[in-house]
Amino acid sequence: MESGEAVGRISKQFGLEGELIINLYDTFPEVPDMEEPLFADIDSLTVPLFLEKFERRGQRSALVRFADFDSNARTAELLGRELFAASADDEPDDGNIYMEDLVGFSASFDDSPLQGTITDFIDNDFNPLFEITAAGREIYVPATDDMISALDIEKKEIEFSLPQGLLELYL
């Protein structure tokens, strides 16, 4: 994994339940994000390793356990491996636009001179919403494809076609 940043090296096993001691490089974050994996190259493959446990042991080492590595037999293949953090360049670009990607876009509405900016995406399973700030007010618009009448990714502009009366609730 050439583009990720090296953050540590797995030095030895600890205990009998898959715990490991890792040597931390200066590039290791002060507080690791337990939701984001670290990566190791194993048999020419970049393998994601999710932290289940992380306890700092001084400035330069930590006691860790990775998900799915629950025995010394499993962790033996990790010994001596360098750990990498993903860089922003490692994120795959699948070409899709997601609703949360539209935060920051300027927003306009069919048949209305009102202009605003999408300031938040509220990801709710039942009713996801865009929060739009316009004319000093917060307007909530359902985040569905059928509410969007035009979208210009390059200009970061979106035009909404809202049901009759929805916009008037906020004015």
ZIGI-V966750 format. One record per pair of residues at least 12 apart in sequence whose ideal C-beta (glycine too) atoms are under 8 Angstrom apart, sorted by the first residue. I is the first residue (numbers start at 1). GAP is how many residues later the second one is. Records with the same first field share a line. If there is no record, write none. Layout:
I=GAP + GAP
This chain:
1=38 + 40 + 45 + 83 + 89
3=84 + 86 + 87
4=35 + 80 + 81 + 82 + 83 + 86
5=22 + 79 + 80 + 82
6=19 + 21 + 76 + 77 + 78
7=17 + 18 + 20 + 21 + 22 + 31 + 76 + 77 + 78
8=14 + 15 + 16 + 17 + 20 + 30 + 54 + 74 + 75
9=13 + 14 + 16 + 71 + 72 + 73 + 74
10=12 + 30 + 68 + 69 + 70 + 71 + 73
11=12 + 50 + 68 + 69
12=67
13=59 + 62 + 63 + 66
14=49
16=55 + 56
17=48 + 53 + 54
18=47 + 48 + 51 + 52 + 53 + 54 + 56 + 57
19=34 + 44 + 45 + 46 + 56
20=43 + 44 + 45 + 46 + 49 + 55 + 58 + 59
21=36 + 40 + 41 + 42 + 43
22=39 + 40 + 42 + 61
23=37 + 38
24=32 + 35 + 36 + 37 + 38
27=58
28=57
29=56
32=19 + 22
34=16 + 17 + 20
36=49 + 50
37=12 + 13 + 14 + 49
38=13 + 45 + 46 + 47
39=44 + 45 + 46 + 47
40=38 + 41 + 42 + 43 + 44
41=40 + 41
42=35 + 36 + 39
46=38
49=17 + 18 + 20 + 29 + 34
50=16 + 17
51=13 + 14 + 15 + 16
52=13 + 14 + 15
53=12
66=12
97=54 + 56
99=22 + 24 + 29 + 31 + 44
100=21 + 23
102=16 + 19 + 28 + 49 + 56
103=15 + 16 + 17 + 18
104=13 + 14 + 52
105=12 + 13 + 51 + 52 + 53
106=50 + 51 + 52
107=23 + 25 + 27 + 34 + 50 + 51 + 52 + 53
108=49 + 50 + 51 + 52
109=50 + 51 + 52 + 53 + 58
110=39 + 49 + 50 + 51 + 52
112=55
114=20 + 21 + 53 + 57
115=19
116=16 + 17 + 18 + 19 + 23
117=15 + 16 + 17
118=12 + 13 + 14 + 40
119=12 + 13 + 14 + 19
121=22
122=18 + 21
127=15
128=14 + 15 + 16
129=12 + 13 + 14
130=12 + 13
134=36
135=36
137=33 + 34
138=32
139=28 + 31
141=19 + 21 + 25
147=13 + 14 + 15
148=12 + 13
149=12
